Amino acid sequence: MMKFFTFLLLLLSAFAASAQRKLTESAVSGKYTYIYSITDKEASTIIEGGVKVVTDQFLKKKTDSFVNEADYKKQLPHGYYIYAKPVKEKLEYKLKLFSAIDSKVINNGRDLRVFISDLNGDPVQNAEVRVGNIKAKFDAASFLYVAPYPAERVIISIKYNGKYNYVATEPVDIKYNYKTNDYPTPAEVYKPPVYKGYMVFSKPKYRPGDTVKFKAFVVLADGSAIKNVPVNVNLIGQGFKKEINKIVPYRDGGYEHSFVLKDSLGLKLDRTYMIDLVEIGGSWKSLVSGSFQFSDYELTSLEFFARSDNKDHTPGAKTTVYMKATDENGLPVADGRVNITVKRSYVEKWKPGYSFIPDTMLRTTLKLDPVGETKFVLPDSIFKALSMSFKVDLELLNSNNEKRNRSLSFSHSLVKTKKGEIADQLKDGYLHLEYYEDSLSKPYPVQIITHYQNNLPPTL
């Protein structure tokens, strides 16, 4: 019995020690982040004074909540929201904006300029912008809203479709000049950028699953080279910022990187996103940035052309389909192939003995010629003893599996065209005449005689 009691005490001691260890290692923050809707006035107060001005009075209208480890992907109605997260014994606050527009403030040292765009990246021209109490004027040439440079930190209000966005101008350290008994002008306190350079992308627009590739070259503002500056690659959008990677230059001032636009990034279609290279450590200044469009667009780099020399087919006649594919530079596509399908549309007449007429008359695949047009002659054997209309469906594919489709309509007749038939067609302002024998175009000398209506010459 004594042994059993001793064993029980040891077991309880081990359990208590284990429980005490887990308590010290337990989480010190809440599991959920709570979202509260606030008014425009409250949002303006927070933007001006920071989240330290938030009190319980701001947290009256709870909208939603989500697990801290997850990203909130719902699209809330336009407005400002407070994200409240319990950490230790208090709440941490973040101000979030859900909006139909995006804004960028540009300070050129002379005046303040604001660029406003919609979710497609197109300029917004009918917003009301105020820098403090001063209404900004819209410059149609540059699509910018322009106002005098504020001498102190002010709130920029943007009213669009009855909704407000707020942006705070950056504080400027303006010191009084006792020699001139005046404050310096904005141009005098303006600090030129540390870096200058450019960024180029492999293409201006990307689809989901595409690989974004970019290169950048950066120098100091005076044109001298920068030496081994590692950077963060930040992907930035409206209400979105994500660090993609950390990279080092492949040469002094030269950067390149690529990444795949995966679903896990949580990007939204038909929006503009920016790549920003930010130096690591120090003042964390931006070296250079560039933007691209993210959209599930139809590929336009591949052009496919198809035509025929004869839309009316008769027994023994030769009907040819001409095809050509070009890339974005207008050069022939060397790796193109075309799936050709000939299908009947409507049967008008057939000879006795035919009880089954297939829908698909021919399927074949043809590789495009690397130079000029590729010709495909419709075989006479597929038409049998039928009078009907039919179409030729053409599907172009290249090595990247880009696809284009074209379709041509034809008619087939059991009766051969009479000899000596002349076909006329008005095209591009000209009258085209062709002479046919058995549905084949042939050269033939003719004399053209014109007659005026009512024996009067035409009026030019």
Secondary structure, 3 states (H helix, E strand, C coil): CHHHHHHHHHHHHHHHHHHHHHHHCCCCECCEEEEEEECHHHHHHHHHHCHHHCCHHHCCEEEEEEECCCCCCCCCCCEEEEEEEEECCEEEEEEEEECCEEEEEEECCCEEEEEEEECCCCECCCCEEEECCEECEEECCCCEEEEECCCCCCEEEEEECCEEEEEECCCCCCCCECCCCECCCHHHHCCCCCEEEEEEECCCEECCCCEEEEEEEEEECCCCECCCCCEEEEEEECCEEEEEEEECCCECCEEEEEEECCHHHCCCCCEEEEEEEEECCCCCCEEEEEEEEECCCCCCCCEEEEEECCCEECCCCCCEEEEEEECCCCCECCCCEEEEEEEEEEEEEECCCCCCCCCEEEEEEEECCCCCCEEEECCHHHCCCEEEEEEEEEEEECCCCCEEEEEEEEEECCCCCCCCEEEEEEECCEEEEEEEECCEECCCCCCCCCCCHHHCCCCC
